[in-house]
Amino acid sequence: MSETTKAGTIKDIILEVQELIKEGLIQGYKQNIFFTQNYSDLQSRVIEYLIVVNVAQKLEHFGIKKSIFINLEYSLNDFYNNAFPSFIFAGEVFAQEHKSRKKHSPDDSKSKRIDIALTQESRLAGEWFTTQKSFVGIEIKSINQSDKKIKKDIERMAKAINLKDNIGQNNIQACFACFFKRFDKDNTTLTKPQIEKKTSAEKKKWEKHFEEIKDTYSDLLFELIDTSIVNMPAEEFNIAPYGDDADYEDLLANTGCINAYIVKITRIENKSEE
């Protein structure tokens, strides 16, 4: 397989992972509704672990098909270090030198974990000295978590894909930081212009953040992918499906704006080869 074909295949795999994450976020939100039976409370208090499990389940069959392992609550320390083989033999056949990888421990804590890690069996790549190679990392936050927490997820994932070691190339191909944002409140409704204004401001805020960290991660590309979960302005609410006794509470429960966001982090194409 040529390098071009291999790069194309990896790109297709990452796009497939991206779509499965999106499906898992939507399904996880819907399952929260099913299990809590409390629409208004749920919109502010999505159960995070249920979202994580739904994303992992969406990735399950994909993982089997591609010989990729789906790991929940994976050690961040292992994810960083297993981006590279444990060691290699370099040099001529009769004068080979044993080279070990650096210690790529996270700055904050070796005990940190990421929500989902996709790993590959290293023996498939001809390596017999690392159990599994890090491939994709996924962090997930529930609704209306602080920007500070989301930025920390983005930073952890950016550091992972940006790691370098003279033992070889970083095997992590993409990382994702996911979160939900609710733009209305339990006791208010939003019009279409208000929804457009709020979602536009959210997008610009994160694009600004990507610009702010661009110099630190000059080899990386940050993309914001948004998916509408609930997006019905008050003026489009049709009372008919809810019966003649529908009231303001029905309006509040069935209108509003909740989006799922995916920050996709990849390497800028050909950047590492320059």
PyMOL commands that set and color helices and strands:
alter all, ss='L'
color gray80, all
select helices_A, chain A and resi 3-36+39-42+48-66+76-81+93-95+122-125+147-162+192-212+234-236+240-242+248-254+271-273
alter helices_A, ss='H'
color red, helices_A
select strands_A, chain A and resi 68-75+87-90+97-100+113-121+132-143+174-182+220-232+256-267
alter strands_A, ss='S'
color yellow, strands_A
deselect
rebuild
show_as cartoon
